[in-house]
Amino acid sequence: WLADNRQIADAYLAAVVSATSWMYLPDHRHRLEELMTEILEMDPDHTQSAAATMLDPSSGWPPSAFIDGPGMETVWKLRSELIGAEPAMPAAGYFTLEPYTRVMSLGLVPAG
């Protein structure tokens, strides 16, 4: 799918990176909490702690939205334990950093 839909994947990823970066700006914190209530229908009493958890520098989403390979492996392991079955393929088979390197212009993967 990715090979046939590079522009869509790149545009989606650029939007995710932009939105994630936006969440980290202190001036946007109140609006983030409002959106969590409006869109996610969270109890307003919980949005502040949920936002703090989501933006925690050591365990939350990174501002760059970069996929962490070891973190993905941990999620995969926990998911397997939860459902009681092994996944169809290793975690690395479900994600690639190729679009990220193009979108963020890291130059690790040729844009060609």
N, C-alpha and C positions, 0 to 999 in steps of 0.2 A: 504494500500500500504506500509506504513512504517513498519508494522510488517513483511511483506514478503521481504523487501528490505533494511534491516538495514545497510548492508555493503555499498550499493550505497549511501544511505542517509548520512551516516557518512563520507564517502569519499568526497561527494559533500560539506558538511558542513565544513570539514577540509580545503578544497580548498578555500571556501569563507572566512573563518577566516584567513587563510594564506594571501590571496590576500588583504583583508581589512587591516590587520596588515602591509603588505608591503607598502600600500598607505600612511600610516602615517609616514614612515621613511623619514626624511628631504632629504636625498640623492636621494630619488626616485621621488621627486616632479616634476622635469623636465620631467622625463620619463612618469609619470602619465599623464601629460598634453599632451605629444606627443601621447600617446595611445588614449586619448580622441579625439584627432584630427583624428588619423588613423582609429580607430575602430568605434567610435561613430559618426565620420564625423562632429565633432563640428568645428565651426569657431575658428581658433587659437586665435582670439582676445577675445574669451569668455572662453577659457579653464582655465585660471588662476582664474577667479572669480568663475567659476563652481566648480573647485577643492577646493577652499577656503570654499565655501558653503557646499560641500560634507563632508569636514573634520573639519567643525566647531565643537568645543568641546561641545557646548550647544545645537546644533540643527542638526548636521550632523550624519553620520554613526559612531557608536562607534568602536574603534579599535578592540574590541573583536567580532564584528558582532552580538552581543547579541540582541535577539528580545525583545523589550520592550512591555510588555502587555498593559499598558495604552496608549502607542503610537500607538499600533496596533488598539486599540479601537477607537482612534481618526481618524486614516486612514479609518477605516470601516464606521464611522459616516460621514466623508466627502465624501466618495465614494457613500454612500446611498443618500446623498443630491444631489450629482452631477448627478446620474442616475435617481433620483426620485423614487426609489424603495427600499424596505427593503431587506437586504441580506437573503439568504436562511437559514443561521444559524448565531449565534453570532460569533464575531471575534475569540474568543478562540477556536472555532470549526475548524478553518483553520490553526492553527499552534500549535506546541507542542515543549516544551523545552527538550523533551526526548533525541533526538540525540545530542543536545548541551551538555547536562550533561555527556553523554558518551564520546564525542569527547574531551571535555575540562577536563575530569576526575574530575568533581566536586563531584562525589560520591553521588549525590542526587537521582539518579535512578540506580537500579542495572543493570549491563551490561548484565546479563543473558539472 
